[in-house]
Structure formats: structure tokens, C-alpha cells
Amino acid sequence: MSILGKAVDWLDLRIGIRELVKTSVTDYLLPRNINAWYSLGSILMVGFALQVVTGILLLIHYVPDSEKAYASVNAIMNVVPYGWFIRMCHAVGSNLMMAAALLHMFSVLFMGSYKRPRELNWLSGFILLNLIMGLCLTGYLLPWSQLSFWATTVATNAAGAIPVAGPYLVEFLRGGKLVGAPTLGRFFALHVAVLPAAMVGLVGMHLFLLERIGISTPPFGQADSRSNRKGDAFRHDAHPGGLPFFPNYLLQDLTSISVYLAIFLAVVFFDPYLFFPKEAFLPANPYLTPAHIKPEWYFLPNYQTLKLFPSELLGLAAQGVAMTLLALLPFFDRGEERHPMKRPVFLACTVGGILLWFGLMIWGHYS
């Protein structure tokens, strides 16, 4: 018997590993009309794992000090063997993970998978989306370049528009009146410890809810696309006669992950500076404000919204209302119908909202 077989036998005797694999993988049934959009969750898991691995490798050489941060990043890019590759993977990975998270949210919206009894799934996923944005925002400052310094200055300034608490909140975020060494320390701690730990906990909760409640059936290709959850008693969606996760849907997952990695590596090798404007390669200078500093593409709609209102407070309030309505959507949309074409009001509002978001992003990019 091989060493692997003996190890499996040892684990099986103690925790019943074979039964666990059988119930969680081979006997775990999915709806027969499941589609590729359901693979986005697996893609996000892979994307997050890549960020953790590349982030740990960068930490070996990165120095979280305002006097040395830029030089350490420069050394990673030009001196450390394959350092450029690790950093590019980390930078590109953050953008692609954000894109995958947004696509995942859009797919859940259009398939009505947020409806009862999956309100907690939606809320945990919504918080995870915001944590990913926070992870990207805090990581933006760490290279201590002109771009990161002034983008963080603009981002933290926005909090100052909040009545009464605004100035105190800005000082709390920065660790002082201005962006400086204390800001870098706080953002570094958030980026490498607090936010990743929170994400791991929420991912665990999200997966637990997914396992406990069951996978939602896609509303397409079936006569009745309404929610099959009625009554007050809990019932797991077991999908008897469904498609086994292993090996059937695992192949779809691996295919989708392979496409994601192909796009990821294509950007890293053929256009690694796609997400880097020229200000990203200049050391931070608190006394020289660049002419045009803009946030990453996923923050451009927020940036442009603030510019549209006569005061930053109104812009923040509008965004707060929009985010609150999105977070509480399952509690407002109580209808049983899940097919998007049979929900014309929902479809019009959702498509309009997405087009508005993209329009603000493009406007913010060229303004």
C-alpha cells in the first residue's frame, strides 16, 4: 500500500475522511440545468488564494516604512529575482478579483438567487465585496508612490464631508492631520492582517450557508422559475437526481478557472502596466500635487458621483442610500418569480443601474 493510501486510512479511522468526501463531493448533487456562471465563486476562491500567496512573497522584501517603502518596491521590481512577476501578479490579481466579484454579484441578481431563504448568503457576499474593495484601497497606498499617496489623500478627504464626525474620521484613518507614516502603518495592518482575516471568516460563513441551504436552481430552462421555498420550516435544497459535483461540475469549475488564469497571465505577460499610470512609478512627494489623480476603475463611479453633486455630503449620501438598498434587496424583493424576463420592473431597474455605473466609470475616466 502506498504512503498516500496509509495516510488516508489513518485519517479515515480518526475523522471518517472517506465518508466526508463522499457526502461533500461525490454525492453532493447540483441542479441539472446549472450553468457556468456558478463557477464564479470558485474563481474568486482561486483569485483570493493567489493574492494571499503573492502577498506573502512580497512581504519578504517589502518594508512598511514611509522612508523605505518605495525603494523596497523598486528593489522588488528590479533586483529581486522574479520580483517583478510576483508584484505584477498581485496587482493584476486585485483588479481581476474585483471584476470576478462584480460578475458574481450580477449573476446572482439576474438569477434571483438572493431571494428567500438566501438573504444571509446575499448579505455575507455583499460584505465580502466591500471587504475586497477595502483590501484594494488599503493596498493602493503601500508602494508609497505619487499615485498611491495622492489617491489615498483624495479618498480619505471624502470622509471629511460627514457632519460633525468627518474631521475626526479623517484623522483616525490617517493617524494624523495629513497622509504620512502613521497612515502607511494603519493601512499596512489593515491590508495584511485585519481585512484578510475578516475575509477568511466571511468566506467560511458564505460556504457554510451555501452548504446548509443548498445551491439555488437556475431559473432558466424550466417551466416553473419561481422560488420553491414556501412555509416556515427549514428545508435543504438537496436536488435529488441532480448532477454530481464530482466529477461532472468539477470539470466546469476547472474550465472556468483555466479561462480566468489564461486572462490573468495574458495581462501579466503582455500588458502588465495596464493598471499602472505613470504616477505609479514616481516616489511620493507631499509637496507636489499631480495634475490628474484618479482612483482605480472600480472606484471611478464613486469618484464621478461626488463630482456631480454640489457638495460631497450629498454625493456620499446618494452612494450610501444606493449601497443600503442593494444590501437589503432580498428584504424588499419578496416575490417568488426569479426569471429576469418575467420581472420587467426589476430587469429595467437592474440594467439601468448597471448602465449608469458603467457610464459613470467611463465619464470619470475621461473627465
C-alpha positions as CSV (number, residue, x, y, z in Angstrom):
1,M,0.0,0.0,0.0
2,S,1.3,3.5,-0.9
3,I,2.1,6.1,1.7
4,L,-0.8,8.2,0.5
5,G,-3.2,5.2,1.0
6,K,-1.8,4.7,4.5
7,A,-2.3,8.4,5.3
8,V,-5.9,8.2,4.0
9,D,-6.6,5.1,6.2
10,W,-5.1,6.9,9.2
11,L,-7.3,9.9,8.7
12,D,-10.4,7.8,7.9
13,L,-10.0,5.9,11.2
14,R,-10.0,9.2,13.1
15,I,-12.3,11.6,11.3
16,G,-14.1,9.4,8.7
17,I,-12.4,11.2,5.7
18,R,-13.9,8.9,3.1
19,E,-17.5,9.5,4.3
20,L,-16.8,13.2,4.4
21,V,-15.5,13.3,0.8
22,K,-18.4,11.1,-0.3
23,T,-21.1,13.4,1.2
24,S,-19.4,16.7,0.4
25,V,-18.0,15.9,-3.1
26,T,-19.1,12.8,-4.9
27,D,-22.6,12.6,-3.5
28,Y,-23.1,16.4,-3.5
29,L,-25.8,17.0,-6.1
30,L,-26.4,20.2,-8.1
31,P,-29.3,21.3,-10.3
32,R,-29.2,19.6,-13.7
33,N,-29.6,23.0,-15.5
34,I,-26.7,24.6,-13.6
35,N,-24.6,26.9,-15.8
36,A,-21.0,28.3,-16.0
37,W,-22.0,31.4,-14.0
38,Y,-21.9,29.3,-10.9
39,S,-18.2,28.8,-11.3
40,L,-17.5,32.5,-10.4
41,G,-17.4,31.6,-6.7
42,S,-14.6,29.1,-7.3
43,I,-12.8,31.6,-9.5
44,L,-13.0,34.1,-6.5
45,M,-11.6,31.5,-4.2
46,V,-8.6,30.9,-6.5
47,G,-8.1,34.6,-7.0
48,F,-8.1,35.2,-3.3
49,A,-5.6,32.4,-2.8
50,L,-3.3,33.9,-5.4
51,Q,-3.5,37.2,-3.6
52,V,-2.6,35.6,-0.3
53,V,0.4,33.7,-1.8
54,T,1.8,36.6,-3.8
55,G,1.2,39.0,-0.9
56,I,3.2,36.8,1.5
57,L,6.0,36.6,-1.0
58,L,6.0,40.4,-1.4
59,L,6.2,40.8,2.4
60,I,9.6,39.1,2.4
61,H,11.2,42.1,0.8
62,Y,8.6,45.0,1.3
63,V,9.4,47.5,4.1
64,P,6.3,49.2,5.5
65,D,8.2,52.5,6.3
66,S,7.5,55.8,4.5
67,E,11.2,56.4,4.0
68,K,11.9,52.9,2.6
69,A,8.6,51.6,1.1
70,Y,9.1,53.0,-2.4
71,A,12.7,51.8,-2.5
72,S,11.8,48.3,-1.4
73,V,9.1,48.1,-4.1
74,N,11.6,49.4,-6.6
75,A,14.1,46.7,-5.5
76,I,11.3,44.0,-5.8
77,M,10.7,45.1,-9.4
78,N,14.4,45.4,-10.5
79,V,16.6,43.5,-8.2
80,V,14.8,40.5,-6.6
81,P,14.7,37.5,-8.9
82,Y,11.2,37.2,-10.4
83,G,10.1,40.0,-8.1
84,W,8.5,41.9,-11.0
85,F,6.4,38.8,-11.8
86,I,5.2,38.4,-8.2
87,R,4.3,42.1,-7.9
88,M,2.5,42.2,-11.3
89,C,0.6,39.0,-10.3
90,H,-0.5,40.7,-7.1
91,A,-1.5,44.0,-8.8
92,V,-3.3,42.4,-11.8
93,G,-4.9,39.8,-9.5
94,S,-6.5,42.5,-7.3
95,N,-8.2,44.1,-10.4
96,L,-9.3,40.7,-11.9
97,M,-10.6,39.5,-8.5
98,M,-12.7,42.7,-8.3
99,A,-14.1,42.1,-11.8
100,A,-15.0,38.5,-10.9
101,A,-16.7,39.6,-7.7
102,L,-18.8,42.1,-9.6
103,L,-19.7,39.5,-12.2
104,H,-20.7,37.1,-9.4
105,M,-23.0,39.7,-7.9
106,F,-24.6,40.5,-11.3
107,S,-25.2,36.8,-12.0
108,V,-26.8,36.3,-8.5
109,L,-29.0,39.4,-9.2
110,F,-30.2,38.2,-12.6
111,M,-30.9,34.6,-11.5
112,G,-32.8,35.8,-8.4
113,S,-30.5,33.7,-6.2
114,Y,-30.7,36.3,-3.4
115,K,-34.3,35.6,-2.7
116,R,-35.7,33.8,0.4
117,P,-34.2,31.8,2.1
118,R,-30.8,33.0,0.9
119,E,-30.9,36.5,2.4
120,L,-27.9,35.7,4.6
121,N,-26.0,34.4,1.6
122,W,-26.5,37.7,-0.2
123,L,-25.6,39.8,2.9
124,S,-22.4,37.9,3.5
125,G,-21.5,38.1,-0.2
126,F,-22.2,41.9,-0.2
127,I,-20.0,42.4,2.8
128,L,-17.3,40.3,1.1
129,L,-17.5,42.6,-2.0
130,N,-16.9,45.6,0.2
131,L,-14.0,43.9,2.0
132,I,-12.4,43.2,-1.4
133,M,-12.8,46.9,-2.2
134,G,-11.3,47.8,1.2
135,L,-8.4,45.4,0.6
136,C,-7.7,47.0,-2.8
137,L,-7.9,50.5,-1.3
138,T,-5.5,49.8,1.6
139,G,-3.1,48.0,-0.7
140,Y,-3.0,51.0,-3.0
141,L,-1.1,53.1,-0.5
142,L,1.7,50.6,0.2
143,P,4.0,51.3,-2.8
144,W,4.2,54.9,-1.5
145,S,4.2,56.4,-5.0
146,Q,2.8,59.7,-6.2
147,L,-0.3,57.8,-7.4
148,S,-0.9,55.9,-4.1
149,F,-0.1,58.9,-1.9
150,W,-2.4,61.4,-3.5
151,A,-5.2,58.8,-4.3
152,T,-5.3,58.0,-0.6
153,T,-5.3,61.7,0.2
154,V,-8.3,62.2,-2.0
155,A,-10.1,59.1,-0.7
156,T,-9.7,59.9,2.9
157,N,-10.7,63.6,2.3
158,A,-14.1,62.4,1.2
159,A,-14.8,61.2,4.8
160,G,-14.4,64.8,6.0
161,A,-17.7,65.7,4.4
162,I,-19.6,63.7,7.1
163,P,-21.1,66.3,9.5
164,V,-19.6,66.5,13.0
165,A,-17.7,63.2,12.9
166,G,-16.0,63.9,9.5
167,P,-12.8,65.6,10.6
168,Y,-12.3,63.1,13.4
169,L,-12.8,60.2,11.0
170,V,-10.3,61.6,8.5
171,E,-7.7,62.0,11.3
172,F,-8.5,58.4,12.6
173,L,-8.0,57.0,9.1
174,R,-4.7,58.9,8.5
175,G,-3.3,58.7,12.0
176,G,-2.8,62.4,11.9
177,K,-3.9,65.6,10.0
178,L,-2.2,64.5,6.8
179,V,-1.3,61.3,5.0
180,G,2.0,60.2,6.3
181,A,4.0,57.4,8.1
182,P,1.1,56.6,10.5
183,T,-1.3,56.3,7.6
184,L,1.0,53.8,5.9
185,G,1.3,51.8,9.2
186,R,-2.5,51.7,9.6
187,F,-3.2,50.7,6.0
188,F,-0.5,48.1,6.1
189,A,-2.0,46.5,9.2
190,L,-5.5,46.5,7.6
191,H,-4.2,45.1,4.3
192,V,-2.1,42.2,5.6
193,A,-3.9,41.2,8.8
194,V,-7.4,42.7,9.6
195,L,-9.1,42.6,6.3
196,P,-7.8,39.2,5.1
197,A,-8.7,37.6,8.5
198,A,-12.2,39.1,8.2
199,M,-12.5,37.8,4.6
200,V,-11.5,34.3,5.6
201,G,-14.2,34.3,8.3
202,L,-16.8,35.6,6.0
203,V,-15.8,33.1,3.2
204,G,-16.3,30.3,5.7
205,M,-19.7,31.7,6.7
206,H,-20.7,32.1,3.0
207,L,-19.6,28.5,2.2
208,F,-21.4,27.2,5.3
209,L,-24.6,28.9,4.2
210,L,-24.2,27.5,0.7
211,E,-23.8,24.0,2.0
212,R,-26.5,24.3,4.6
213,I,-29.2,25.8,2.4
214,G,-28.2,24.2,-0.9
215,I,-27.4,25.6,-4.3
216,S,-30.2,27.6,-5.9
217,T,-31.7,26.2,-9.1
218,P,-31.1,28.5,-12.2
219,P,-34.5,30.0,-13.3
220,F,-33.7,29.2,-17.0
221,G,-34.8,26.2,-18.9
222,Q,-37.6,25.1,-16.6
223,A,-41.4,25.6,-16.7
224,D,-41.6,27.0,-13.1
225,S,-39.0,29.5,-12.3
226,R,-40.5,30.6,-9.0
227,S,-38.9,30.1,-5.7
228,N,-39.8,26.7,-4.3
229,R,-39.4,27.9,-0.7
230,K,-42.8,28.2,1.0
231,G,-43.8,27.8,4.6
232,D,-41.9,28.4,7.8
233,A,-39.9,25.2,8.2
234,F,-36.3,25.0,7.1
235,R,-35.6,22.6,4.2
236,H,-32.3,21.9,2.5
237,D,-32.4,22.1,-1.4
238,A,-31.0,18.6,-2.0
239,H,-31.7,18.4,-5.8
240,P,-32.5,14.6,-5.9
241,G,-31.5,13.2,-9.3
242,G,-29.2,16.2,-9.9
243,L,-25.7,16.5,-11.3
244,P,-22.9,15.2,-9.0
245,F,-20.3,17.9,-8.2
246,F,-17.5,15.4,-8.7
247,P,-16.5,14.8,-11.4
248,N,-19.3,16.4,-13.5
249,Y,-19.3,20.0,-12.4
250,L,-15.8,20.0,-11.2
251,L,-14.8,19.9,-14.8
252,Q,-16.8,23.1,-15.5
253,D,-15.2,24.7,-12.5
254,L,-11.7,23.8,-13.7
255,T,-12.5,25.1,-17.2
256,S,-13.7,28.4,-15.9
257,I,-10.7,28.7,-13.6
258,S,-8.4,27.9,-16.6
259,V,-10.0,30.7,-18.6
260,Y,-9.6,33.1,-15.7
261,L,-5.9,32.1,-15.3
262,A,-5.4,32.5,-19.1
263,I,-6.7,36.1,-19.0
264,F,-4.7,36.7,-15.8
265,L,-1.4,35.5,-17.3
266,A,-2.1,37.3,-20.6
267,V,-2.3,40.6,-18.8
268,V,0.7,39.9,-16.7
269,F,2.9,38.9,-19.6
270,F,1.6,41.1,-22.5
271,D,0.3,44.2,-20.8
272,P,1.5,44.2,-17.2
273,Y,1.2,48.0,-16.8
274,L,-2.4,48.1,-17.9
275,F,-3.5,49.2,-14.4
276,F,-0.4,51.5,-13.8
277,P,-0.5,55.2,-14.8
278,K,2.9,57.0,-14.9
279,E,2.4,58.4,-11.4
280,A,2.7,54.9,-10.1
281,F,6.4,54.9,-10.9
282,L,7.3,58.2,-9.1
283,P,8.1,58.3,-5.4
284,A,5.6,60.1,-3.2
285,N,6.1,63.8,-2.8
286,P,3.7,65.5,-0.4
287,Y,4.7,68.9,-1.8
288,L,3.9,68.2,-5.5
289,T,0.3,67.5,-6.4
290,P,-0.1,65.7,-9.7
291,A,-2.4,67.4,-12.3
292,H,-4.8,64.4,-12.6
293,I,-5.1,61.8,-9.9
294,K,-7.9,59.2,-10.4
295,P,-8.7,56.0,-8.5
296,E,-8.8,52.5,-9.9
297,W,-11.6,51.7,-12.4
298,Y,-13.9,50.2,-9.8
299,F,-13.8,53.4,-7.7
300,L,-14.4,55.7,-10.7
301,P,-18.2,55.7,-10.4
302,N,-17.9,56.8,-6.8
303,Y,-15.4,59.4,-7.7
304,Q,-17.5,60.8,-10.5
305,T,-20.7,60.8,-8.4
306,L,-19.0,63.0,-5.8
307,K,-18.2,65.5,-8.6
308,L,-21.8,65.6,-9.9
309,F,-23.3,66.8,-6.6
310,P,-22.9,70.4,-5.3
311,S,-21.4,69.1,-2.1
312,E,-19.5,66.0,-1.1
313,L,-22.0,65.2,1.6
314,L,-24.9,64.9,-0.9
315,G,-22.7,62.6,-3.1
316,L,-21.8,60.4,-0.1
317,A,-25.4,60.3,1.0
318,A,-26.6,59.2,-2.5
319,Q,-24.0,56.5,-2.6
320,G,-24.9,55.4,1.0
321,V,-28.6,55.1,0.0
322,A,-27.8,53.1,-3.1
323,M,-25.5,50.7,-1.2
324,T,-28.1,50.3,1.6
325,L,-30.8,49.5,-0.9
326,L,-28.6,47.0,-2.7
327,A,-27.6,45.3,0.6
328,L,-31.3,45.0,1.7
329,L,-32.6,44.0,-1.7
330,P,-33.8,40.5,-0.6
331,F,-35.9,42.1,2.1
332,F,-37.6,44.4,-0.4
333,D,-38.0,42.0,-3.3
334,R,-40.2,39.3,-1.8
335,G,-41.8,38.0,-5.0
336,E,-41.4,34.3,-5.8
337,E,-40.6,34.8,-9.5
338,R,-36.9,34.5,-10.3
339,H,-36.7,34.6,-14.1
340,P,-35.4,38.1,-15.1
341,M,-37.6,38.3,-18.2
342,K,-40.7,37.7,-16.1
343,R,-39.7,40.6,-13.8
344,P,-39.8,43.6,-16.1
345,V,-39.6,46.3,-13.4
346,F,-36.6,44.5,-11.7
347,L,-34.9,44.0,-15.1
348,A,-35.3,47.6,-16.1
349,C,-34.0,48.9,-12.8
350,T,-31.1,46.5,-12.7
351,V,-30.0,47.0,-16.3
352,G,-30.4,50.8,-15.8
353,G,-28.3,50.7,-12.6
354,I,-25.5,48.7,-14.3
355,L,-25.5,51.0,-17.3
356,L,-25.4,54.1,-15.0
357,W,-22.5,52.5,-13.1
358,F,-20.5,51.9,-16.3
359,G,-21.4,55.3,-17.7
360,L,-20.1,57.0,-14.5
361,M,-17.0,54.9,-14.7
362,I,-16.3,55.9,-18.3
363,W,-17.2,59.5,-17.6
364,G,-14.9,59.5,-14.6
365,H,-12.0,58.0,-16.7
366,Y,-12.2,60.7,-19.4
367,S,-13.3,63.7,-17.3
